[in-house]
């Protein structure tokens, strides 16, 4: 399924992630073609009236590692998908890069394992590796998009507003202190980052 972006025109921060007052994220167009490297999900509120997107994610596997340093964590994940695993299996690089934030202050970063090779077999990490393979998906998630660096202040702004917006529509998240941020685009780039903040919604 093609990655979707949400316009934040209905939900303007006092100062956006890039520092420009009232700047909104323009919805990004795609070619409409599904890719085997897209994390599978369906949008269940396609009318666009809410300032967030509700998604039902299918099941998939991820390679995850504790987040200590962005570059170091990404290097560990890339080593795994490039063959540094028990089967020397290679997986295609995927987007987004996902960082999960937990109530105890812990963080992990992960990449989805997708494509034909992942459908055939999921290789175990090497014994001395910090990478773990976990099942993900099978959940209802609310997502809101934003631009710029995902600083703690920016993340808290979108987290708290997403919780409030869901409550106003009679919904609740499973844990108000747990969320994830998807980042798209090259790691080393001067271009403005494109992000999504996601929270699991109670069914």
MOGI-V802751 format. One record per helix or strand. SS is the DSSP state (H for helix, E for strand). FROM is the first residue (numbers start at 1). TO is the last residue. If there is no record, write none. Layout:
BEGIN
ss:from:to
SS:FROM:TO
SS:FROM:TO
END
This chain:
BEGIN
ss:from:to
E:41:43
E:53:57
E:60:66
H:70:81
E:82:82
E:85:85
E:90:90
E:97:101
E:107:113
H:116:120
E:125:125
E:132:136
E:139:147
H:152:168
E:173:173
E:179:184
E:194:201
END
